[in-house]
Structure formats: structure tokens, C-alpha cells
Amino acid sequence: MKITNKYLVEAIVFFSYVLFAMAWVGGTASMQSIMLSLDVHSLASASFISGAVTIAKIVGTFIAAWIAIKLGIKYAFFVSSLLITIGLLTPYAPNYELLLLSRFLMGLGGAFMVVYFNPIVLQFFKAEERSTINGINAVAFNIGTAVILWQMGSINDLTGGWQNSLTLFSVMSLLVAVLWLFVKFEEPDAPTQNINETPEVYHYREGLKDSFNWIYGLAYSGILAFYICLFTFYPKAGIVQSKWVIGFGIVGTIFGIIYAKKVPLRIPVIRWSGFVVIISTAIFSFSELYWLQTFAAMVLGFFIFLPVTALVSIPHELPKMTLPRITIIFSMFYSISYIISTFILWIFGSLVDSHQGDFTWSFILITVLSSTLFIGSYFLPESGKKEKLQAGS
């Protein structure tokens, strides 16, 4: 049996990442119980797990393209799926070192997978379908996260405890990974619009010289840095409305998919969403009114994710795009943004420490850096076709 239906292929890809998010965030939510079960009480040890995972994301996103070149996209995606299922060790790790390894390898799998979304979409879907599929993939992590934030307690009640829940997520990931093996990736009838018949050579050397890749990663870096700080530091500052950012992020992504389908121009929605993000980040960070912070969190979630479909569609719509090039583009996109956001995260924490627990300067920093999407919109190419817009009016 071979799976050739493109929508079934997309369903496998989508649920693979939803399950990764559930296992990942579920493990984070259960970390206190996990550390207690190992009799580890050091905050430094807990933070080292987060640091190791960040390294996994940086390394994973950068080498993802190399693995895809060596194994092909189909088996590279399968490897990423297998690494994610190593999360099965997390609830039963007999020692801290194995726990650290399981989280690292799981994070590595997630980092690989997010890069492979794009060559898979390019292979199976026509040009006019890709923005919608890209948007659906972009919301996968948020959906998995939202399930955990709102329903982890209920899931634990249903399964009998956090260990059983994490085991269930990993087993489901393994089943989806096995299902992926039945996908016929080299589908002869798959759409190949905008893919070169004789593709030009495009390796890391070319990718590092391509200014688009640097602008693309830098434009996203400030948004990613804020997103990481949101869950790492904002609760410590007494700002606890993170779940509203996640929830309205899902809503924003849905609207972004609809908008991208109706309006082919990409830069306007990126630019003005980026502008709203700056304003709402400032209000969210500095307002002392709970209701206003909550409203700002909703606006933030919506406008952080509204332009994501347009943003990830740009490389798909560039002239003469190939599978190797788009794999390297997104490999660099995520690794650049993760490197920068990790550095920003360190500066954020250092500023808090140097000001005796005062978050003011750190919030100023993250508000300023949230402008990267807005600024980047003036340097990114417009990949949408104006004639489509005119034809539809």
C-alpha cells in the first residue's frame, strides 16, 4: 500500500507536529513532577534542560538540509519523527542524564521536522494551494500547545497520570511515523509548478551567500525572541496571560490563511501586522491593568500569527524555486532566528539580574526587538502577483 493522496500526506505531516508539540509542552508542564521523581531539586539543572533543547533547535535546523540531501526528504522526515518518539523516555528516565538526552533528541527531531514541511509542500501541492497548506502547518504547534495548556489536567485524569499521558503522545507519534513510511514521496503525478526541470546547484555555500536568507531569518528573529521570553520570563514578572497569546495565535493563523488566499500580496500584511505587534508588545509589557494586558495578549497572538502564512509563502513563490534551495532557506531561516533569539534571551535575563529583579529595561529591549518583522518587511521581496489581485477585483 502506498499513500499518494496529497491531503492524507498533509494530515500525516500536520499531526506529526501537533503530537510533537503536545509531547514537548506536556513534558515541560510536567517537569516539576519529572524532576521530583528523579530527586533533582536544582533550578540550574532544570534550566540546563531548556538550554540543551535550545542548542538542539539551533543545531537541528542548521543541519536539517544536509540530512535531507543525504537521505532524501522522505527518510529525513522519518528520522525526525523517530527522534520525536524518543520522548517516550522522558517520563521513565532513571536518571537526569537520560532525561536530558531524551529532551535533546526530541527537540532535535522537532527542529528537523519544521524545516521539512516546506519541501514536502513544494513537492505535493500546486502553487495556488501552498499558502493555505503553509498556514495550516504553521498553526500545528499552537494547536498542540493549546491542547496541553487547557486540557492537560483532563488528559491526565483520563490516562491515569502525567506519565501515561506523555507515553500516549509518544506512542501516537510512533504510529504516525510508521504511517509516513507508506507515503510515496516521488509521486510522478505530483505538481511541479515553479520547480526547475534542471535545478541549479544550491548548497550551504550558496545559501550563506544569499542575502535573502539573512534578511528572512533576521526579520523573524525578534518575534521568536519575544515568543520565547513570553513563556520563560513573563510569568516570573507576574504577567500570566501567555495562554491568550497561544489561543488568539490560532485565530490569527486561520484569518491569515483566508487573507493570503484572497490577497496575493505578501508584504502589506507582514508590515502592518509587525507594526501592531510593536504597539501591543509595549502595552502587554508595561501596562499594570490586568484587563488591558489580557486584551494586548489577545491582539499580540492574533497579529504575530496573522502574517505567518504570507511570510512562509514568500520562498515558495520566488522564481525557479527547487527542493534543495527551499530546504536550505528554511534551514537557515530557523537556525538564524534561534541563534539570535537565544542570545537575546540571555541578554534579557542578564538585564533583570543586573537591575535586581527589575524587568523594565528587559521589557524595553524586547519591545524594540519586536520591530524586526516591521523593519524586515521593507527589505523582503514581494513574491505575490499584482495581476492576480487586479484580476480578482
N, C-alpha and C positions, 0 to 999 in steps of 0.2 A: 504494500500500500504506500502510495506517495501522496503527500499533501501539495496540491498545486493551486488551490483557491487562494487568491491574494488576501481576501478578508479573513480567512482562517489563519493564514500566516501572520497577519497583523494582530489577530486576537492572541496568538501564542506570544508574540513579542510584547504586547501590551501587558498581559497578565504576568509574564515573567518579571517585569519591572515593578508591577503592583505588589507582587509577592515579596520581591526584594525589599521594597520599602516597608512592608509590614514586618518582615523578619528583622530588618535593620532597626527601625524605630521601636519595634517591640522589645528588642534586646536592650536598647538604650533606656526605655521606660522601665525595664526590669533590672537595670544594672545594680541598683541598691541590693535587691534580693540576691543577685548573682554574686556580688562581692561578699555579702554576708555568708553565703553558702560556702565560699572559699576561705572564709575567715580573714578577709582582706579589708582593712578599715582605712587605708591611706588614700586621701584625696589625690595625692600625686600619682598613685597607681591608676586610679580611675581616669585622671586626665591624660596619662600616658597612653591609655587605650584610644582616646579621642585623637591624640597626636599621631599614633601609629596608623589610624584609619585615614587621617588626612594625607599622610605620606602615601598610603595605598592609592588614594584618589589621584594624587599628582603623578605618581609613577605609572599607575594603571592607564590613565587617559593618554599619557605620552607614548607608551609602548603598544597601545592597542592597535594602532595602524600596522606596526611591524609584525605583530602576531597575525593580523588579518592577511598580510602579504604572504606570510609563511604557510598558513593553514587554509586560507580562503575564508570568506565571510561566514559561511555556514558553520564550519567547525570552530572558528574563532568564537562565534556566538555560543556554541555548545560548551566550549571551555569556560566562558563567562558564567553560564548557567550552572555548571558543576561547581565552580568556585563559590557561588552564592549558596549552594546547598551545604557547603561546609559549615554554615551557620548552625547546622544540626548539633555541632559540638558545643556551641555556646552554653546551653542550659545544663549540660552534663560534664563540662570541663573539670577534670580532677584537680587542676592547679591553675595558677594565674597565667603561666607561660602558654599553656594550651588555649586558654581563653583569649589571650592576646593574639595568638596565631590565627584562631578561628575568625576573630573580628577583622583582622588584617586581610586575610584571604577573601573573606566575604565582601569587604569594601573594594578589594581589587576586582572581583567579579562584577560588582555594580559599576565600577569605573569603566571596565571594558564594554559592558553592555550598552551604556548610554552613548558610546561612540558608534556602535554597530547599528543603532537604529537607522541612521541616515543612508548608508549604502544599501540596506535592506529596502527602505522606502524607494530609493532611486531605482532599484532593480525591479520591483514588483508593480509600481504604480505609475500611471501616466502623469505628465506634468501638471495637469489641471487638478489632479487628485492629491498631490503631495502636500499642499499646505494644510489640508484637513487632517491627513494622517499624521503629519508632523505635530500638529496641535494636540491630537489625541495622545500621542506618545509623550508629549511634554507634560500632560496632566497626570500621567500614571503614578509618579512618585507622590504627588499631593494626595491622590485618592488613597493610596496605601497608608500614608501618614495620617490622613483624616480618620480612616477606619480605626487606627490604633489610638489616636487622641480621644476619640469619642466612645469607642466600643471595647477597649482592651479589657476593662473590668468584666463586661458581659461575656467576652470570648473566654476569659479565664474561668468564669463560672460554668460555662458550657463544657469546656475541656477538662476542668478539674484542677487548673493551676497554670501559672505562668510557664513552667517547664513544658507542659503538654502543649500549650499554645505555640511556643516557639518551635517545638518539634513538628507540629502540624504545618506551620508555614514552610518549613524546610522540606518536608515530605511532599507537599504540594508543588514546591519549586522543582523538586526532582522529577515528578511526574510530567510537568510541563517541559522540562529539559529533554526527557525521553521522547515526548511528542514532537519536539523540534527536529529530532533526527529523521523523521519521516517527511520533512519538508524537502521538496525538490527545488533547490535554490537556483540551479542552472535551468530555469524554465525556458524552453525555446520560444514559447509564445509570449513571454513576459515583455511588457512595454519597455522600449529602449529609447524613447524620445529624449533628445538632448544628451545622449551618451555617444561619444565618438566611436565610429566603427574601427578606427585605428588610433587608439588613445595615445596621447603624448606621455612621455615618461614623467612621472611626478612622484618623487620620493621625499624623504625628510629634508634633503638638501634644498630641493625646490620650495618645499613648504616654509622653511626658515627664511628664505629669500623673498617670499611673497608678502608684501606689506599688508594685503587684505587680512591675512591670518592674524597678524599682530593687532591690527585695529579691531578686528572682530572679537578677539579674546579680551582686549582692554575695555571695550565697550560694555561687556557683560560683568567684568570683574568687581565693580563697585556694588552692583546689585547682589551678586553672590556673597560678597563680604558682609553686606547688611543682613542677608538671609541667615548666614551662619551666626553672626553676632546676636541675631534675634533670639535664637534658641540657646545660645551659650551664655550671654551676659545680661540680656534684658530682664529675665526673671530675677537675677541677683540684684538688679536695680529696682525691683519692686514693680516692674511692668510685666503683667502676666497675660496680655491679650494675644499671645502668639497664635493660638488656635484659630482666631478670627482671620489672621493673615492667610493661613492654610485654607480655611473654608471658602473665603472670597477669592482666593487664588484659583480654585476650581471653577468658580463662576466666571472669573475674568478670562480663563483659558477657553471656556465654552464660547463666550462672546468674541474672543479673539479668533477662534476658528470660523465663526459666522462672518465676522468682519473681513477676514483675509479672503474668504470665498467670494464676497461681494465687491470688495475694493482691492484691486490687484497691486496698487502702490504700497510699498512696504515702509518707507522712511517716515511718512507723516504720523502713523500710529506709534512707531517707535519713539519719535521725537517728543510728541505731546504726552505720551504715557510717561516718558522719562522725566518730563517737567513736573507732572503731577506727583511722581514718586519723590522728588526732592522736597516739595512742599509738605506732603503727608508724612515723610520721614521726620521732618523738623517738628511737626505738631505731635506726632507719636512719641518722639524722644523727649520733648521739653514740656508738654502740657502736664499740668497737675490735676486736671479734671478727668476722672475715670471715664465718663461717657464720651468725652472728646477723644481720649486715647483709643477707646474702643472703635469709635467711628473712623479715626485715622487708620487703625489697623485694617478695617474693612476696605477702605479706599486703597491702602497700600497693597493688600493682597490682590485686589481687582486689577490695579494698574501695573503691578510688577509682572503679572502673567498675561494681561491683555495683549501686549506686543510680542509675546514669545513665539506664537505661530508665525508671525511675519519675520521675526529675527532668524529663526531656524530655517525658514524657507529661502532666505537670500542665497546661500550657497547652491541649493538645488536649482535655482533659476539663473545662475551665472552661465555664460556661453561655454559650450564644449565641456560640460562637467562630466567627469568619469568616476567610476567606483573607487579607484586608488586615491584620486585627488580629494573626493569628499570625505573619505575615511581619515586622511591626514589633516584636512581642515578641521574636522570636529575633534580629532585627537589633540591638536594644538589649541583649539578653542577652549576645551575644558582644562587642559594642563596649565595654560597661561592664566586663566581666571582663577584656578585653585591655588596656584603658587602665589599670586598677588593677594588673594583673599586671606590666605594663611598668614602672610606677612602682616596684613592689616589687622588680623585678629590678634597677633602678638603685640602690635603697637597699641591697640585698643586696651588690652589687659594691662600693659605697662603704664599707660596713662592713668588708668584707675589706681594702680598701685602707687604711682609717684604722687598722686593727689589725695592720698589717704582715704581711698574708697569713694571719692567724688567722681561721678560719671560725666560731668559737664563737658570737659574737653574731649573725652572719648565720643560723646554724642555729637559734638561739633564735627569731629573728624569723620564719623560715619555718614553724617548728613551731607558734608561736602563731597565725599566719595560716591554717594548715591547718584551723583550727577553724571557718572561715566556714560550711562546709556544715552542721556540727553546730548552730551558733548559728542559721543561717538556717532550719533545719527548724522552729524554734519560731515563725517568722513567716510561712512559706509556707502557703497554703491546702491543706487536704486535699481533693483532687479525686476520690479513689476513693469508691466507693459501698459503705457498710457492709452494705446489704441484700444485695448480691451475695455478700459474704463469708459472711453468715449463711445464705443460700440454698444455698451450696455445702458447708456443713458438715453 
